[in-house]
């Protein structure tokens, strides 16, 4: 787990909501090489989905973790829609449509649980 993922998952910088912007600002068309230079990196739709799914899952797990401060969990709730709606835009077959539908259902259940704990 890289440092940014760890900081979000374990609320290591709860006073830094900009972490979410950095985490969700995945650029699928460019990569940074070892010298800090941008180079083209064409990413397949499958790789995009995997990245977005990983973002969604990290936010969902953090959102569900009752040991995390509530305001950080609510930040996760505020940001979890970005990867989810991007995944929805990438739907191009029945399997991916079912997967996204399941993610929406899972988020709805977690959201209801979270609202009851407020």
GUVEXRO-800643 format. One record per residue: x, y, z of N, C-alpha, C, O in turn; residue number from 1; residue in three letters. Coordinates in Angstrom, 2 decimals, padded with zeros to 5 digits, always signed. Atoms other than C-alpha are relative to their C-alpha. Example, Ala and Ser with C-alpha at 12.3 -4.5 7.8 and 13.67 -1.06 7.14 Angstrom:
BEGIN
R      n.c1      n.c2      n.c3     ca.c1     ca.c2     ca.c3      c.c1      c.c2      c.c3      o.c1      o.c2      o.c3   resi   resn
R   +000.89   -001.19   +000.00   +012.30   -004.50   +007.80   +000.90   +001.20   +000.00   +001.94   +001.18   +000.66      1    ALA
R   -000.82   -001.19   -000.06   +013.67   -001.06   +007.14   -000.77   +001.09   +000.73   -000.26   +002.20   +000.90      2    SER
This chain:
BEGIN
R      n.c1      n.c2      n.c3     ca.c1     ca.c2     ca.c3      c.c1      c.c2      c.c3      o.c1      o.c2      o.c3   resi   resn
R   +000.86   -001.18   +000.00   +000.00   +000.00   +000.00   +000.90   +001.23   +000.00   +001.76   +001.38   +000.86      1    UNK
R   -000.85   -001.18   +000.05   +001.54   +003.28   -001.01   -000.42   +001.01   +001.07   -001.46   +000.86   +001.72      2    UNK
R   +000.20   -000.97   -001.09   +001.74   +006.27   +001.32   -001.35   +000.71   -000.08   -002.01   +000.89   +000.94      3    UNK
R   +001.27   -000.72   +000.15   -001.28   +008.11   -000.10   -001.18   -000.89   +000.37   -002.10   -000.45   +001.06      4    UNK
R   +001.07   +000.93   -000.35   -003.51   +005.05   +000.16   -000.05   -000.22   +001.51   -001.13   -000.25   +002.11      5    UNK
R   -000.06   +000.23   -001.45   -002.33   +004.44   +003.73   -000.53   +001.21   +000.77   -001.24   +001.06   +001.76      6    UNK
R   +000.46   -001.20   -000.68   -002.96   +008.07   +004.71   -001.52   +000.11   -000.03   -002.14   +000.54   +000.95      7    UNK
R   +001.46   -000.05   +000.09   -006.53   +007.85   +003.47   -000.62   -001.12   +000.81   -001.55   -000.90   +001.60      8    UNK
R   +000.60   +001.16   -000.66   -007.24   +004.36   +004.76   +000.01   +000.12   +001.52   -000.95   -000.25   +002.19      9    UNK
R   -000.14   -000.06   -001.46   -005.99   +005.04   +008.28   -000.14   +001.41   +000.57   +000.22   +001.66   +001.72     10    UNK
R   +000.26   -001.38   -000.43   -006.89   +008.75   +008.46   +001.22   +000.60   +000.69   +001.12   +001.17   +001.78     11    UNK
R   -001.25   -000.48   -000.59   -003.28   +009.68   +009.09   +000.15   +001.52   -000.06   +000.94   +002.09   +000.69     12    UNK
R   -000.04   -001.46   +000.10   -003.82   +013.30   +008.04   -001.43   +000.53   -000.08   -001.86   +001.04   -001.11     13    UNK
R   +001.42   -000.37   +000.00   -007.39   +014.07   +009.06   -000.24   +001.49   -000.24   -001.36   +001.90   -000.54     14    UNK
R   +000.14   -001.44   +000.24   -006.73   +017.79   +008.71   +000.42   +000.36   -001.43   +000.63   +001.53   -001.74     15    UNK
R   -000.44   -000.24   +001.38   -005.75   +017.39   +005.02   -000.99   -000.63   -000.99   -000.71   -001.69   -001.55     16    UNK
R   +000.98   +000.58   +000.93   -008.87   +016.82   +002.89   +000.46   +000.01   -001.46   -000.15   -000.65   -002.30     17    UNK
R   -000.52   +000.00   +001.37   -006.82   +017.56   -000.24   +000.59   -001.35   -000.40   +000.83   -001.60   -001.58     18    UNK
R   -000.47   +001.34   +000.32   -005.53   +014.00   +000.02   -000.96   -000.70   -000.96   -000.53   -001.45   -001.84     19    UNK
R   +000.99   +000.64   +000.85   -008.76   +012.90   -001.62   +000.14   +000.47   -001.45   +000.01   -000.33   -002.38     20    UNK
R   -000.18   -000.51   +001.36   -008.18   +015.16   -004.62   +001.20   -000.65   -000.67   +001.13   -001.03   -001.84     21    UNK
R   -001.19   +000.65   +000.54   -004.71   +013.73   -005.11   -000.28   -001.47   -000.32   +000.10   -001.97   -001.37     22    UNK
R   +000.31   +001.42   +000.15   -005.97   +010.18   -004.67   -000.90   -000.26   -001.21   -000.71   -001.24   -001.93     23    UNK
R   +000.98   +000.22   +001.06   -008.82   +010.58   -007.16   +000.39   +000.65   -001.33   -000.35   +000.52   -002.31     24    UNK
R   -000.39   -000.70   +001.23   -006.92   +012.60   -009.77   +000.85   -000.89   -000.91   +001.86   -000.45   -001.45     25    UNK
R   -000.72   +000.94   +000.87   -005.77   +009.56   -011.70   -000.08   +000.48   -001.43   -001.17   +000.77   -001.94     26    UNK
R   -000.06   -000.36   +001.41   -004.64   +010.49   -015.18   +000.34   -001.26   -000.78   +001.46   -001.77   -000.69     27    UNK
R   -000.19   +001.25   +000.71   -005.07   +007.48   -017.42   +000.83   +000.14   -001.27   +001.18   -000.87   -001.88     28    UNK
R   -000.71   -000.19   +001.26   -003.21   +009.01   -020.36   +001.45   +000.40   +000.16   +002.18   +000.46   -000.83     29    UNK
R   -001.39   -000.41   -000.19   +000.05   +010.09   -018.80   +000.58   -000.71   +001.21   -000.14   -001.07   +002.14     30    UNK
R   -000.69   +000.62   -001.12   +002.61   +008.58   -016.51   +001.25   +000.84   +000.25   +001.73   +001.52   -000.66     31    UNK
R   -001.20   -000.75   -000.32   +005.58   +010.13   -014.75   +001.14   -000.99   +000.12   +001.07   -001.95   +000.89     32    UNK
R   -001.14   +000.91   -000.06   +008.91   +008.46   -015.34   +000.89   +000.36   +001.19   +000.55   +001.25   +001.97     33    UNK
R   -000.89   -000.19   -001.15   +011.81   +008.33   -012.86   +000.61   +001.39   +000.06   +001.05   +001.82   +001.13     34    UNK
R   -000.57   -001.35   +000.03   +013.03   +011.77   -013.94   -001.05   +001.08   +000.23   -000.73   +002.27   +000.16     35    UNK
R   +001.07   -000.95   -000.22   +009.68   +013.42   -013.21   -000.62   +000.50   -001.28   -001.44   +001.41   -001.26     36    UNK
R   +000.54   -000.39   +001.29   +008.88   +013.72   -016.91   -001.29   -000.77   -000.29   -001.41   -001.94   +000.06     37    UNK
R   +001.23   +000.67   +000.41   +005.40   +012.96   -018.23   +000.25   -000.75   -001.29   +000.87   -000.22   -002.22     38    UNK
R   -000.08   +000.76   +001.24   +005.26   +010.23   -020.83   -001.35   -000.66   -000.24   -002.09   -000.96   +000.69     39    UNK
R   +001.28   +000.61   +000.35   +002.33   +008.76   -022.67   -000.09   -001.42   +000.54   +000.87   -002.17   +000.48     40    UNK
R   +000.24   +001.32   -000.56   +000.88   +005.68   -021.05   -001.44   -000.35   -000.33   -002.35   -000.03   +000.44     41    UNK
R   +001.36   +000.37   +000.38   -002.14   +004.31   -022.86   -000.47   -001.12   +000.90   +000.21   -002.14   +001.05     42    UNK
R   +000.53   +000.96   -000.96   -004.27   +002.41   -020.42   -001.27   -000.60   -000.58   -002.10   +000.10   -001.14     43    UNK
R   +001.19   +000.67   +000.51   -006.87   -000.15   -021.36   -001.19   +000.28   +000.90   -001.05   +000.70   +002.05     44    UNK
R   +001.23   -000.18   -000.78   -010.45   +000.06   -020.22   +000.01   -000.94   +001.21   -000.50   -000.57   +002.28     45    UNK
R   -000.10   +000.95   -001.11   -009.79   -003.01   -018.05   +000.87   +000.56   +001.11   +000.55   +000.42   +002.29     46    UNK
R   -000.89   -000.61   -000.99   -006.92   -001.22   -016.32   -000.66   +001.20   +000.67   -000.49   +001.41   +001.87     47    UNK
R   +000.74   -001.13   -000.57   -009.06   +001.89   -015.84   -001.00   -000.50   +001.03   -001.10   +000.03   +002.14     48    UNK
R   +001.00   +000.57   -000.93   -011.80   -000.21   -014.27   +000.65   -000.50   +001.28   +000.14   -000.27   +002.38     49    UNK
R   -000.70   +000.52   -001.17   -009.32   -001.92   -011.96   +000.43   +001.12   +000.93   +000.29   +001.01   +002.15     50    UNK
R   -000.43   -001.15   -000.80   -007.93   +001.43   -010.79   -001.19   +000.65   +000.71   -001.13   +000.93   +001.91     51    UNK
R   +001.21   -000.62   -000.59   -011.40   +002.92   -010.23   -000.62   -000.89   +001.05   -001.10   -000.40   +002.08     52    UNK
R   +000.54   +000.93   -000.98   -012.57   -000.19   -008.44   +000.84   +000.01   +001.27   +000.29   -000.04   +002.37     53    UNK
R   -000.89   -000.07   -001.17   -009.53   -000.05   -006.15   -000.25   +001.29   +000.79   -000.25   +001.27   +002.02     54    UNK
R   +000.31   -001.27   -000.68   -010.31   +003.63   -005.38   -001.30   -000.14   +000.77   -001.38   +000.21   +001.95     55    UNK
R   +001.29   +000.18   -000.64   -013.93   +002.79   -004.64   +000.12   -000.87   +001.24   -000.40   -000.53   +002.30     56    UNK
R   -000.11   +000.95   -001.12   -013.01   -000.15   -002.42   +000.75   +000.59   +001.18   +000.38   +000.36   +002.33     57    UNK
R   -000.74   -000.62   -001.10   -010.45   +001.82   -000.42   -000.89   +000.99   +000.75   -000.91   +001.01   +001.99     58    UNK
R   +000.90   -000.96   -000.64   -012.98   +004.58   +000.24   -001.12   -000.72   +000.75   -001.51   -000.29   +001.83     59    UNK
R   +001.08   +000.74   -000.65   -015.69   +002.05   +001.07   +000.46   -000.66   +001.30   -000.23   -000.62   +002.31     60    UNK
R   -000.54   +000.64   -001.20   -013.51   +000.14   +003.53   +000.25   +001.04   +001.08   -000.05   +000.81   +002.26     61    UNK
R   -000.27   -001.07   -000.97   -012.44   +003.39   +005.19   -001.30   +000.55   +000.56   -001.42   +000.80   +001.76     62    UNK
R   +001.32   -000.49   -000.40   -016.02   +004.61   +005.29   -000.66   -000.94   +001.00   -001.38   -000.49   +001.90     63    UNK
R   +000.62   +001.02   -000.85   -017.08   +001.37   +006.99   +000.73   -000.21   +001.33   +000.18   -000.84   +002.23     64    UNK
R   -000.84   +000.25   -001.17   -014.31   +001.41   +009.61   -000.40   +000.93   +001.15   -000.17   +002.13   +001.09     65    UNK
R   +000.50   -000.79   -001.13   -015.80   +002.56   +012.90   +001.12   +000.57   +000.88   +000.87   +001.42   +001.73     66    UNK
R   -001.11   -000.55   -000.79   -012.34   +003.21   +014.36   +000.56   +001.29   -000.61   +001.40   +001.96   -000.01     67    UNK
R   -000.43   -001.22   +000.68   -011.83   +006.07   +011.88   -000.90   +001.15   +000.46   -002.10   +000.95   +000.64     68    UNK
R   +000.84   -001.14   -000.41   -013.01   +009.56   +012.96   -001.15   +000.24   -000.99   -000.99   +000.11   -002.20     69    UNK
R   +001.21   -000.15   +000.82   -016.52   +010.28   +011.70   +000.16   +001.04   -001.10   -000.31   +000.82   -002.22     70    UNK
R   -000.13   -001.01   +001.04   -015.57   +013.44   +009.83   +000.83   -000.51   -001.18   +000.59   -000.11   -002.31     71    UNK
R   -000.79   +000.59   +001.09   -012.99   +011.46   +007.82   -000.84   -000.99   -000.79   -000.75   -001.06   -002.01     72    UNK
R   +000.90   +000.94   +000.67   -015.54   +008.77   +007.06   -001.00   +000.75   -000.88   -001.32   +000.30   -001.98     73    UNK
R   +000.92   -000.80   +000.80   -017.93   +011.46   +005.85   +000.71   +000.60   -001.23   +000.10   +000.77   -002.28     74    UNK
R   -000.79   -000.44   +001.16   -015.14   +012.81   +003.60   +000.06   -001.12   -001.04   -000.06   -000.87   -002.24     75    UNK
R   -000.01   +001.15   +000.92   -014.89   +009.31   +002.11   -001.34   -000.10   -000.71   -001.39   -000.35   -001.91     76    UNK
R   +001.34   +000.06   +000.58   -018.65   +009.34   +001.55   -000.17   +001.10   -001.05   -000.78   +000.87   -002.10     77    UNK
R   +000.09   -001.11   +000.96   -018.38   +012.73   -000.18   +000.74   -000.29   -001.30   +000.34   +000.19   -002.36     78    UNK
R   -000.85   +000.21   +001.17   -015.72   +011.44   -002.59   -000.20   -001.34   -000.70   +000.32   -001.53   -001.80     79    UNK
R   +000.11   +001.34   +000.56   -016.75   +007.85   -003.26   -000.78   -000.05   -001.32   -000.65   -001.00   -002.09     80    UNK
R   +000.79   +000.01   +001.24   -019.12   +008.81   -006.06   +000.84   +000.22   -001.25   +000.45   -000.23   -002.33     81    UNK
R   -000.81   -000.26   +001.20   -016.34   +009.96   -008.40   +000.44   -001.29   -000.68   +000.18   -001.46   -001.87     82    UNK
R   -000.37   +001.23   +000.70   -014.87   +006.52   -009.08   -001.21   -000.85   -000.39   -001.19   -001.54   -001.41     83    UNK
R   +001.18   +000.79   +000.31   -018.32   +004.93   -008.98   -000.69   +000.48   -001.28   -001.05   -000.34   -002.12     84    UNK
R   +000.65   -000.51   +001.21   -019.84   +007.22   -011.61   +000.91   -000.12   -001.22   +000.42   -000.27   -002.34     85    UNK
R   -000.91   +000.23   +001.12   -016.72   +006.95   -013.75   -000.07   -001.47   -000.44   -000.05   -001.76   -001.63     86    UNK
R   +000.20   +001.42   +000.34   -017.07   +003.16   -013.58   -001.30   -000.19   -000.78   -001.35   -000.96   -001.74     87    UNK
R   +001.29   +000.12   +000.68   -020.69   +003.56   -014.62   +000.12   +000.46   -001.46   -000.49   -000.13   -002.35     88    UNK
R   -000.19   -000.48   +001.37   -019.60   +005.54   -017.70   +000.78   -000.99   -000.86   +000.67   -000.97   -002.09     89    UNK
R   -000.80   +000.97   +000.74   -017.23   +002.70   -018.67   -000.75   -001.31   -000.27   -000.21   -002.21   -000.92     90    UNK
R   +000.78   +001.22   +000.22   -019.99   +000.07   -018.68   -000.20   -000.22   -001.49   -000.66   +000.67   -002.21     91    UNK
R   +000.19   +000.32   +001.41   -020.02   -001.67   -022.02   -000.48   -001.43   -000.24   -000.55   -001.89   -001.38     92    UNK
R   +000.56   +001.34   +000.13   -021.38   -005.14   -021.30   -000.83   -000.33   +001.24   -000.83   +000.42   +002.21     93    UNK
R   +000.89   +000.39   -001.10   -023.78   -006.98   -019.01   +000.76   -000.24   +001.31   +000.27   +000.11   +002.38     94    UNK
R   -000.78   +000.28   -001.21   -021.05   -008.11   -016.59   +000.42   +001.28   +000.72   +000.30   +001.38   +001.95     95    UNK
R   -000.43   -001.25   -000.64   -019.70   -004.61   -015.98   -001.21   +000.78   +000.52   -001.10   +001.47   +001.53     96    UNK
R   +001.22   -000.65   -000.48   -023.27   -003.28   -015.66   -000.44   -000.62   +001.32   -000.83   +000.10   +002.25     97    UNK
R   +000.36   +000.68   -001.25   -024.02   -005.89   -012.99   +000.96   +000.35   +001.12   +000.55   +000.53   +002.27     98    UNK
R   -000.98   -000.34   -001.01   -020.79   -005.11   -011.18   -000.27   +001.39   +000.58   -000.26   +001.57   +001.79     99    UNK
R   +000.26   -001.36   -000.45   -021.57   -001.39   -011.02   -001.30   +000.06   +000.79   -001.38   +000.76   +001.80    100    UNK
R   +001.27   +000.05   -000.74   -025.14   -002.10   -009.93   +000.23   -000.54   +001.41   -000.33   -000.03   +002.38    101    UNK
R   -000.33   +000.56   -001.31   -023.76   -004.24   -007.10   +000.75   +000.99   +000.89   +000.52   +001.04   +002.10    102    UNK
R   -000.74   -001.00   -000.76   -021.39   -001.45   -006.05   -000.94   +001.09   +000.53   -000.80   +001.53   +001.67    103    UNK
R   +000.99   -000.98   -000.45   -024.27   +001.03   -005.90   -000.81   -000.56   +001.17   -001.08   +000.15   +002.14    104    UNK
R   +000.77   +000.64   -001.07   -026.23   -001.43   -003.76   +000.83   -000.08   +001.28   +000.33   +000.22   +002.37    105    UNK
R   -000.88   +000.09   -001.17   -023.26   -001.99   -001.44   +000.17   +001.37   +000.66   +000.12   +001.49   +001.88    106    UNK
R   -000.15   -001.35   -000.54   -022.75   +001.75   -001.06   -001.28   +000.45   +000.69   -001.22   +001.10   +001.74    107    UNK
R   +001.27   -000.39   -000.61   -026.43   +002.26   -000.32   -000.15   -000.63   +001.38   -000.59   +000.03   +002.33    108    UNK
R   +000.11   +000.68   -001.31   -026.32   -000.31   +002.49   +000.96   +000.60   +001.02   +000.58   +000.82   +002.17    109    UNK
R   -000.98   -000.60   -000.91   -023.15   +001.17   +004.00   -000.45   +001.41   +000.40   -000.30   +001.81   +001.55    110    UNK
R   +000.48   -001.36   -000.26   -024.62   +004.67   +003.70   -001.11   -000.01   +001.04   -001.12   +000.81   +001.95    111    UNK
R   +001.09   +000.10   -000.97   -027.76   +003.64   +005.58   +000.54   -000.34   +001.38   +000.09   +000.21   +002.38    112    UNK
R   -000.62   +000.37   -001.27   -025.65   +002.03   +008.28   +000.71   +001.20   +000.63   +000.62   +001.43   +001.84    113    UNK
R   -000.72   -001.18   -000.48   -023.51   +005.16   +008.56   -000.97   +001.05   +000.54   -000.72   +001.64   +001.60    114    UNK
R   +000.97   -001.00   -000.43   -026.53   +007.45   +008.82   -000.65   -000.38   +001.32   -000.98   +000.50   +002.12    115    UNK
R   +000.58   +000.44   -001.27   -027.96   +005.35   +011.65   +000.97   +000.18   +001.17   +000.55   +000.30   +002.32    116    UNK
R   -000.99   -000.17   -001.08   -024.71   +005.73   +013.59   +000.25   +001.46   +000.35   +000.95   +001.74   +001.32    117    UNK
R   -000.21   -001.44   -000.29   -024.81   +009.55   +013.45   -000.82   +000.47   +001.17   -000.75   +001.64   +001.54    118    UNK
